[in-house]
Amino acid sequence: MHIMEGFLPGFWALVWYAIAAPVVGYGTLKTARLVKDREVNKSHIAVAAAFIFVLSALKLPSVTGSTSHPTGTGIAVVLFGPAVTAFLSTIVLLYQALLLGHGGLTTLGANVASMGIIGPLFGWVVYRSVKPHTDLQKATFAAALVADWTTYVVTSTQLALAFPAEPGLSGVIDSMSTFLGVFAVTQLPIGVVEGALAAGLIGYISMSSESVRTRLGVTA
C-alpha cells in the first residue's frame, strides 16, 4: 500500500523526505545522463516507468481489510540500477498522489523511501548476487520479488515507528509484526506474480534490443 495523505506524524514525514531527497536528486542527474548518452535509453526508461505506474496503481483488496499492490520496480532496477529507479518511482508516486488520490504529498518521502529506494536497492543487490549464477530472467524474477517484499517490510517499519503499540523498542516490534501480518496475506503471492511478470518482460526486451543485451551482459 501507499501510506495515505496526512497519515504520518509531521516528524516522520520530514525524516523520510530527508532520506529520500538526496537519492532522488542523484537519480535525476543519472537519468538525464542516460537520456543524453543514448537515444535508445529514452524508450527503455519509458517502459520501466510505465511498468512501475501500471503495477503500483493496481489496488487489490486484501482479506485483512486493507489493500495491496505490486511495486513494478524490478524492471527499472535491473536495467538502470537503484538511483534511476528512485527517480522514476518518485515521478509515478507524485502523479498518483496528485491525480489518483493514491498516497499523498506529505507521505511522498516515506512512499519513495520504501517503494522507490530501499525495496529496489535490496532487489538490485539480489540481482547482482545471483546474476553470475543463473540466467537473466531468473535473476530478474528474484530482483522483482525481493524488491516487492522488502517494500512492504519497510512500509511496516515506517508505520510501526510512527505508531508503536507502546513506547519503546518492544512497542515498535509489536506494531511492526501486526502490520507485516496484515500485508503478508496478499503481498507474498503478489510478489511472486510480479516477479514472473518482470521476468517475462525483461526476456522480451532483451531479445528485441541489442543494447540491453550488451548492458546486461546477455549473449544472443
C-alpha positions as CSV (number, residue, x, y, z in Angstrom):
1,M,0.0,0.0,0.0
2,H,1.0,3.7,-0.3
3,I,0.8,5.4,3.0
4,M,-2.1,7.9,2.6
5,E,-2.1,11.7,2.8
6,G,-1.7,13.1,6.3
7,F,-1.4,9.7,7.9
8,L,2.2,10.1,9.3
9,P,3.1,12.5,12.1
10,G,5.0,15.5,10.8
11,F,8.3,14.4,12.3
12,W,8.3,11.1,10.5
13,A,7.1,12.7,7.3
14,L,10.1,15.0,7.4
15,V,12.5,12.2,8.3
16,W,11.6,10.2,5.2
17,Y,11.7,13.2,3.0
18,A,15.2,13.9,4.2
19,I,16.3,10.3,3.5
20,A,14.7,10.2,0.0
21,A,15.6,13.7,-1.3
22,P,19.4,13.1,-1.9
23,V,18.9,9.7,-3.5
24,V,16.2,11.1,-5.8
25,G,18.4,14.1,-6.7
26,Y,21.2,11.8,-7.7
27,G,18.8,9.6,-9.7
28,T,17.5,12.6,-11.5
29,L,21.0,13.5,-12.7
30,K,21.8,9.9,-13.6
31,T,18.6,9.6,-15.6
32,A,19.4,12.8,-17.5
33,R,22.9,11.5,-18.4
34,L,21.4,8.2,-19.7
35,V,18.9,10.0,-21.9
36,K,21.7,12.3,-23.2
37,D,24.1,9.5,-23.8
38,R,21.9,7.2,-25.9
39,E,18.7,7.8,-27.7
40,V,17.5,4.2,-27.1
41,N,17.6,4.7,-23.4
42,K,14.6,7.0,-23.6
43,S,12.3,4.2,-24.7
44,H,13.7,1.8,-22.1
45,I,13.3,4.3,-19.4
46,A,9.7,4.9,-20.6
47,V,9.0,1.2,-20.5
48,A,10.4,0.9,-17.0
49,A,8.4,3.9,-15.7
50,A,5.2,2.5,-17.3
51,F,5.8,-0.8,-15.6
52,I,6.1,0.9,-12.2
53,F,3.0,3.1,-12.9
54,V,0.7,0.3,-14.1
55,L,1.6,-2.3,-11.4
56,S,1.7,0.2,-8.5
57,A,-1.7,1.6,-9.5
58,L,-3.4,-1.7,-9.1
59,K,-5.1,-1.6,-5.7
60,L,-6.0,-5.2,-4.9
61,P,-8.4,-5.9,-2.0
62,S,-6.8,-7.8,0.9
63,V,-8.6,-10.3,3.0
64,T,-7.4,-8.4,6.1
65,G,-9.5,-5.3,5.0
66,S,-6.5,-3.4,3.6
67,T,-5.3,-3.2,0.0
68,S,-2.1,-4.4,-1.6
69,H,-0.4,-3.8,-4.9
70,P,2.7,-4.7,-6.8
71,T,5.5,-2.2,-6.9
72,G,6.7,-2.6,-10.5
73,T,10.3,-1.6,-9.7
74,G,12.0,-4.8,-10.8
75,I,12.5,-3.8,-14.5
76,A,13.9,-0.4,-13.7
77,V,16.4,-1.6,-11.1
78,V,17.7,-4.4,-13.4
79,L,18.0,-2.1,-16.4
80,F,19.3,1.1,-14.7
81,G,20.0,0.5,-11.0
82,P,18.6,1.8,-7.8
83,A,19.2,5.6,-8.3
84,V,17.2,5.8,-11.6
85,T,14.5,3.6,-10.1
86,A,14.2,6.1,-7.2
87,F,13.7,9.0,-9.7
88,L,11.1,7.1,-11.8
89,S,9.3,5.9,-8.7
90,T,9.1,9.5,-7.5
91,I,7.5,10.7,-10.7
92,V,5.0,7.8,-10.6
93,L,4.1,8.4,-6.9
94,L,3.8,12.1,-7.3
95,Y,1.4,11.6,-10.3
96,Q,-0.6,9.1,-8.3
97,A,-0.8,11.4,-5.3
98,L,-1.9,14.4,-7.3
99,L,-4.3,12.8,-9.8
100,L,-5.3,9.4,-8.4
101,G,-5.6,10.1,-4.7
102,H,-3.2,7.2,-4.2
103,G,-0.7,8.1,-1.5
104,G,-0.1,11.7,-0.7
105,L,2.3,14.7,-0.7
106,T,3.0,14.6,3.0
107,T,3.8,10.9,2.8
108,L,5.6,11.1,-0.5
109,G,9.0,10.9,1.1
110,A,8.0,7.8,3.0
111,N,6.5,6.1,0.0
112,V,9.5,6.9,-2.2
113,A,11.9,5.6,0.5
114,S,10.0,2.3,0.7
115,M,8.9,1.6,-2.9
116,G,11.5,3.7,-4.8
117,I,14.7,3.4,-2.8
118,I,15.1,0.6,-0.2
119,G,13.0,-2.0,-1.9
120,P,14.7,-1.6,-5.2
121,L,18.1,-1.4,-3.5
122,F,17.6,-4.8,-2.0
123,G,16.3,-6.2,-5.3
124,W,19.4,-4.8,-7.1
125,V,21.7,-6.4,-4.5
126,V,20.0,-9.8,-5.0
127,Y,20.1,-9.4,-8.8
128,R,23.9,-8.6,-8.8
129,S,24.4,-11.6,-6.4
130,V,22.6,-14.2,-8.4
131,K,23.1,-13.0,-12.0
132,P,26.6,-14.7,-12.4
133,H,25.0,-18.0,-11.4
134,T,21.8,-18.0,-13.4
135,D,20.1,-16.5,-16.5
136,L,18.7,-13.0,-16.9
137,Q,15.0,-13.9,-16.4
138,K,15.6,-15.9,-13.2
139,A,17.8,-13.1,-11.8
140,T,15.1,-10.5,-12.7
141,F,12.4,-12.7,-11.0
142,A,14.5,-12.7,-7.9
143,A,15.1,-9.0,-8.0
144,A,11.5,-8.1,-8.5
145,L,10.3,-10.5,-5.8
146,V,12.8,-9.2,-3.2
147,A,12.1,-5.5,-4.2
148,D,8.3,-6.1,-3.7
149,W,8.6,-7.9,-0.4
150,T,11.2,-5.5,1.0
151,T,9.0,-2.6,0.2
152,Y,6.3,-3.9,2.4
153,V,8.7,-4.7,5.2
154,V,9.9,-1.1,5.1
155,T,6.3,0.2,5.0
156,S,5.5,-1.9,8.0
157,T,8.6,-0.5,9.8
158,Q,7.6,3.1,8.9
159,L,4.1,2.6,10.3
160,A,5.5,0.9,13.4
161,L,7.9,3.7,14.1
162,A,5.1,6.3,13.8
163,F,2.6,4.2,15.7
164,P,4.2,1.9,18.2
165,A,2.0,-0.4,20.2
166,E,3.6,1.1,23.3
167,P,6.6,3.4,24.0
168,G,10.0,1.7,23.4
169,L,11.5,-0.8,21.1
170,S,9.2,-3.6,22.1
171,G,6.2,-1.5,21.1
172,V,7.7,-0.8,17.7
173,I,8.4,-4.5,17.2
174,D,4.9,-5.5,18.2
175,S,3.4,-2.9,15.9
176,M,5.6,-4.0,13.0
177,S,4.6,-7.6,13.5
178,T,1.0,-6.6,13.3
179,F,1.5,-4.6,10.1
180,L,3.5,-7.3,8.5
181,G,0.8,-9.8,9.3
182,V,-1.8,-7.6,7.6
183,F,0.2,-7.2,4.4
184,A,1.6,-10.7,4.2
185,V,-1.6,-12.5,3.3
186,T,-1.8,-10.9,-0.1
187,Q,1.7,-9.4,-0.6
188,L,3.5,-12.7,-0.6
189,P,1.7,-14.1,-3.6
190,I,1.6,-10.7,-5.3
191,G,5.4,-10.6,-5.1
192,V,5.7,-14.0,-6.9
193,V,3.3,-12.8,-9.6
194,E,5.2,-9.5,-10.0
195,G,8.5,-11.4,-10.3
196,A,7.1,-13.6,-13.1
197,L,5.8,-10.6,-15.0
198,A,9.1,-8.8,-14.7
199,A,11.0,-11.9,-15.8
200,G,8.8,-12.2,-18.9
201,L,9.1,-8.5,-19.8
202,I,12.9,-8.4,-19.4
203,G,13.1,-11.5,-21.6
204,Y,11.2,-9.8,-24.3
205,I,13.2,-6.6,-24.0
206,S,16.5,-8.4,-24.1
207,M,15.5,-10.3,-27.2
208,S,14.4,-7.2,-29.1
209,S,17.3,-4.9,-28.1
210,E,21.0,-5.5,-28.7
211,S,21.8,-2.5,-26.4
212,V,20.0,-4.1,-23.5
213,R,21.8,-7.4,-24.1
214,T,25.1,-5.7,-24.1
215,R,24.4,-3.7,-20.9
216,L,23.2,-6.7,-19.0
217,G,25.9,-9.0,-20.3
218,V,23.5,-11.3,-22.2
219,T,24.6,-13.2,-25.2
220,A,22.1,-13.5,-28.1
